[in-house]
């Protein structure tokens, strides 16, 4: 273990922290991660990832290994107390621009193991496990993190230029900054039960889909996870005390014989709707659950933390390398909080459709779901509104461009048999047709170290070229997180680059 000063310390090596470490490592930033647990938690906390998050994980270069531990999410269903199906939906973005079709169940422990092992390829990244961050102090130029070895009680002091707290809902980082969280709604207590099928053959005994069950006693969720993992979640009634494990086992036994599953976890947890009031103080930033928590109704908790990592890494790297001023870090909270709040509102909308604490709510949820199921245009509208993440609407963007804040499509480049993201990497990129921009215009992009896609691959016959035509654009400038900075015709290029140069 080295006590040398690093550019960044990341506190917490869950999905958000480890993705941050990968991206900063790719950019040559020196990173030390401290994680209080010696080993990866063996039971999945999250079970769902969407198409965009799959693409975001791809930025690590480890998707060939990671994708083996995913399976199609498939169908979501809602049943009433009599076993009648009220609603069903394929959880998929049929027009996904990310080149992944359909949300997935995934094995979080295996993902984390692969991602941690993958950090070894970066000479500038060091992972320290069993070290718990206990305090943080900062001056104008540096931050000191005090950590304690949970096994030996040995105390360490680590000096760094920047700290990112990815240390979860009980964040030490957030507490050190004295940052409060705002609750959009009161927390609601649930019991979660994780199980493993004892034999593969037992898979036929349970549905191969995600279900909401309006049981007379309580709202219940069943999730067909990755592999042999199966999960139940039971909503506690208001003011109901947590039941004993034996009682919970009886609840599960109504669905499957306990002789056929191994129960790996029974835990009480709260569905929180919390957002930190500030995501940065000085040289310390928050990400993931340290910055926000949401109910799992839409499966967007982990997805949102990974978006934080994709958004923050390139900005912090640019500041460290003195390519941009610290003002660009203000856009991290500006962009992500607005996006996060929209996702959280959608999540709460879905959750409200399932509420049933009294007779009126129970009647309304059944009636409204039946109406949505029967009126296809309404179902299509809700799918489009609530199943597609919104674009960014402000921040480090050329807001006069028609596509600013949207994702660039990902496509296969045929002559290389590679995804366009893999060719571009985690960098700014200029995408244009050869001959559409002048050599002088392209040279201004090169001077800013922007990757020129057509100089590396043929794009004339790709989906990207058709997409540019569709949007009447001669060029697109794309950020490292694959969000469009600006686009337009050739005569608009100077205006977009002028806005870019205000940041870099």
N, C-alpha and C positions, 0 to 999 in steps of 0.2 A: 504494500500500500504506500502510495506516494502522497506527501503533503504539499506537493508543488501546486501553485495557483493554477486554476483552470479558467477557461472562458465562462463555462456554465456549470452549475450544479443542478441536477434534477432530483427532487425529493419524491421518491415513489416510482417503482418500476412496474406498474400495471400497464395496460394497453396504451394509455395516453403517454406515459413517461417513456416507454420503450420505443414508441414510434418517434417521439421527439429526439431521442438519442440517435436513432438510425438516420434521421434527416439531417441533424446537425453534424453527425459523423461524416455523411456524404459531402457536406459542405466544408469539411476540414476544420470544424470547430472543436476545441478540446472540451470534453464533457466528462464529468464524474456523476454517476448515479448512485444514490444511497437508498437502500430498500431495507425496511426494518425486519422483514421476514427472511429467514434463511432459504426457505423453499417456496415454490409456487403453490398457491392454494389449489388443492387437488380437485375441488368441485367447481364446475362452471358457475360464475356469478351471472354473466350475460350468456344468452343462448342464440341471439339473433343479430345478423348484420345485413344491411341493405346493399344494393348495387353500388352506390357511391362509395361506401366504406370498403367494399372489396377492392375497388379501384384505388382507394387511398392506401390500403395495405400493400398493394402492388408496388407502391413507391419505394418499399424496402428492398425490392429485388428478390423477395422470398416467396412470391405467390406460387411457384411450382410445388414447394413444400407445404405451404399453408392450405392450398385449395384441396388437398387430400383429406383435410379434416373439416370439410364442409359438406352439407347435403341440402337439397332443395327444401325450402320452407313449405311451399305448396299452398294448401287450402286453409283458410281460417273460417270457422263455423261458430254459430251461436245457437244454442238449444234452450227451449223453455223447460219448466219444471216437469212437464209431461214427456220430455224427450222429443218434442217436435222441433225440427230445424226451422229457425226463424230467418237466418241470414247465412250466406256463404260468399266468400271472395277469394280469388287467387291473389296471393300477395306477390305482386310482380309489377314492374314498370314495363309494359309491353314496348314502349318507345324509348327505352333507356338509352342514353347517349354514352353510357360508361362501358359498353361492350360486355357487361355481365347481365344476364337475363334472369331475374328472379332473386328475391331475398334468400338467405341461407340460414339454416341452423349451423352452429360451429362449435368446435371443442376448444373452449377458452384456455384450459391448462396447456394443451398441446400447442396452440397458437403462441402463448407466452413463452413456452420452452423453445420453440423454433426461433422466435424473435430475439430472445436473450442470447441463444447460441450464435445467432447471426451478428451480434454486436462485436464478436471477436475479430471480424474482418477490418474493423476500424482501429488504426493505431492510436487515434486521439480519444477513444472512448474507454472509460473504466467503470465497471459495475462492482459495487460493494454491497453485499447482502449481509443481513444481521446487524446493520447499523441504522439506528433510529435517530432521525433529526430531533433535537430537543429544544434548540433555540436558534434565532437568527438575528443578527445585528448588521446594520449597513451604514456606511459612510458615503461620501460623495462619489468615491471611485471604486469601492469594493464592498463585498458582502462576506461576512463570516458566518458559517454554519457550524454549530456545535452538534456533534453526534455521539451516541453512546452505543458500544457493542453490547447487544442484549444478552450475550453469553458470558462475557467476562467483565462487564461493567466498565471497560476501558473507555475513556473519553477522548474524542478527537476534535480538532478544530480545522475546518477546511475553509480556505480563502478562495474567492471566486469573483468574477466581474458581474455575473448575473445568476439569479436563482429562479427556477420554475418549480412551483409546488404542484405536484401531481399526486398528492398524498390523501386523496379520498375525502369522503364526507366529514370525517373528524380531522380535518387538515390542521397539522401543526403550523404549516406555513400561513394559512389564513388567520389562525389565532395569533401568530406572532405579528401580523400586520394589523391586528385589531379590526378586521373587516367583518361586518355583519352580513347576514344573508336575508333577503326578503322572501317571504312565503307567499306564493300566488294563491295557495289553498292550504287548509289544515292538512296535516299528515294523516294517513289512514293506515292502520296496522293490518298486516297479513301474516299468515304462516306459510312458509315455503318448505316443500318436501322434495328433495332430490333423490332419485333412485337409479339403480342400474339393473337391467334385466339379467337374471342369472343365466339364461340361455337365449341364444339368438332366436330359437323357435318360438319363444314366448312373445315375440314382437306382434304376432297376429292376434293376440288377445286384446290389444289396445289400438285405438285409432291412429292412423299415420298422418295426423294433422293437428293443428292448433285449435283449441276449443274454449269458448266461454260457455259456462253451464249455469243457468239461472235456477239453482237448486232452492228448495223451499227454505233451507236453513241459512244459506249464504251463497254469495257469488263465488264460483269456483273456476279456476283456469287449469287447463291441461295442456301441456306442451310436449309434443313428440320431438325430442331433441336429436342431437347427432349420435349416430351409432346406437348403443343400447341405453343411452341416457333418457329417462322420462322424468318429467317434473309436474307437480301439482302445486297450486297456490290457492289458499283459502282465505277469503276476506273475513276478518273479525268484525262482528257487529259493533256499533258504537258502544263504548264503555265495557265491552266484553273483555274479560281477562284472558291471558294466554292459556290455552289448554295444556294438559300434560302430554308428554310424548305418546303415552298409551292411547289417549283419546284421539290424537292426530293419526296414529296408525289405523284406528278403526275407521276414520274418514277415508283413508287411502284404500282400505280393504274393500270398500264398496265398489271400487273400480277394478281391482286386481288382487288376486291372492298374494298375501305377504310372503308366501313360500316361493313365489316366482320372481321376486325382486329383492335386491339388497338396498336398504335405505342408507344413503351416504350422508344426508344432512336433514335435520329438522330445525328450523330457526324462525324466530319472529323478526320481522323487519317492517319498516315504515315506507309507504309510498309518499315520498317527499316531492314538493314542487318549490324548489329553492334556487335563487340566483344571487350570487355575491354582488354587493353594491359596487365594489371596485375590483378589477381584475389585475391591477398593477399599482404598486406603490414603490416609487424609486426604481431600484434595480431588481425588484422581486415581483414575479408574475404568478398568476394562478391559471390552472388548466384542468380539464376533466371534472371529476366530481368535487374537487376542491373549489371550483368556480360555479358549479351548477349541478343540481340533482333533479331528476324527473321520474314520474311513475313509468313503469315498463309497458304501458298500454300500447304504445306505438313502436316499442323496441328501439328507441332512439338515444338511450343514455350513453352507451359505449360509442355509438356512431358519432354523437356530438363531441365526445372527448377526442376522438381521432381527427375530427374536423379542426378542433383547436390546434392540434399538433401540426397539421398541414398548413394552417394559416400562420402560425407563429414562427416556425423554424426559419424560413427564408428571411423574414423581417429581422429577427434577432441576429442572424448571420450577417445581414447587410450592415447593421449597426456596429457589430463587433469588428467587421472588416473596414469600417469607416466609409462604406459605399453609400450610406444613407444616415440621416440624423435620427435622433431618438424619437422624433415626432411620428415616425412611421409606426412605432410601437403603440401609439394611441389608437391606430386603426385596427389593431388586434381586437381590443374590446369593442370598439365601434361596430366592426363588421360581425364579430361572432355573437355579441350579446343580442343584437337585433335579430339575427338569424335564429339564435337559440330560443328567444322569446316566442318567435313564430312557431317553431317546432313544439315548444312546450304548450302553447295554446291549442295546437292540433292534438297533442297527446291528451290534454285535459278534455277536449271535445269528445274524443273516443271514450275516455273513462266515464264521462257523464252519461253517455248512451247506455252504460252498463250498470249505473247506480240503481239500487233497489232497496232502500232502507225503510220504505213504507209502501202502503198499498197503491198510492197514486204513482209513485216512481216505478213500481213494478208493472203497473198497467201501461204507463207511458213508454217504457223501454221496449216492451213487447210490441206495442202498437206501432211505434216509430220504426223499428227494425223491419217489421212486416211491410210497411209502406215503402221503405227504401228498397227492399228486396223485390217488390212487385213493379216498381216504376224504374225501368232501365235507364232512361235519361238522367233521372235523379241519382241513381247509383253511379253512372259514369261521371257525373259532375263531382260527386263526393270523392270518387277515386282520384280524379285529376287534382282536386283541391287539397286532399289530405294525404295522398300517397307520393307526391312529388315534392322534394325539398325546394324551398323558395330560392331565388337568386339573391346575391348581395345587392344592397341598394345604396350603399355609401362606403366611403373609406378610400383605399388606395386604388382608385378606378378613374378612367376617363368617362365621367358621367354623361357626356354628350354623345357617346357611342351607343348605338342601338343594342348591342349585345353585352355591354359591360356588366359584370357581376354574374353572368351565366357561365356554366362549364363549357369548355371546348369538347366536342365529341371525341371519344377514343375510337380508333379504327386500326385494323390490321394493314400494315404496309406490305403489299404482296411480294415485292422483289426482295424484301429482307425477312419476310415471315415473322415480323415482330410487331407488337403493339406500338402505336405512335408514342404513347407515354414512355415506353422503355427506350425509345430512340432519343427523345427529347431529354429525358431525365428530370431531375428536380431543379429545373432552371427556367428562366424566362425564355420564351421562344417567339420567333416571328414566323408565321405561316402565311405563305403567299404563293401565287402562281409565278413561275419564271417569266420575266418580262413585264409583269404588272407594275413593279416599282423600279425606279431608276437605280443605277449603281450608287449614286450619291445617297439616296434614301436608305438603301440597304447598308451602306457603310456607316451611317449613324447608329444603326442597330448593333453592328459589330463593335463599334467603339464603346458601347455600353455592355459588351459581353453577352448580348442576346443571341441565343442559338438560332441559326437560320435553317429551318427544316429542309427546304428544297435543295440546299447545297449538300445534303447528306443522303437523301432518298428521292425517288421519283414520286410525285404526288398527283400527277395529271389525272390518273384514272382511279383515284381513291375516293372513298366517301367524303373525305375532307374537301376535295375539290368540288364535289357536288354540293356540299354544305355551304361552301363559300359562295357559289353561284346562287344558291337558294336565298341567301341573305344579302345578295347584291354587294358583296365585299371583295375588294382586291387584296386585303390583308387583315390579319388578326394578330395582336400581341397578347400572349398568354402568360400569366403568372406561373411561378413554380407549382402552386397548388391547383393548376389547370383551370383557374378562374380567368375569364377574359378581362384583360385590362382595357382594351380598346380595339375598335375595328372600323372599317370604312373603305371608301374608294381611295385611289392613289392621291387625289387632291386633298384628302383629309389627313394624310399621313403626318404631315408636319405638326398639325394641331395636336394629334395624339402623342407624338413624340415630345412635344413641348410640355404636355402635362406629365409625361413620364419623367422628364428631366427635372421637374419640380420635386420629385421624390428621390431621384438618384443622380 
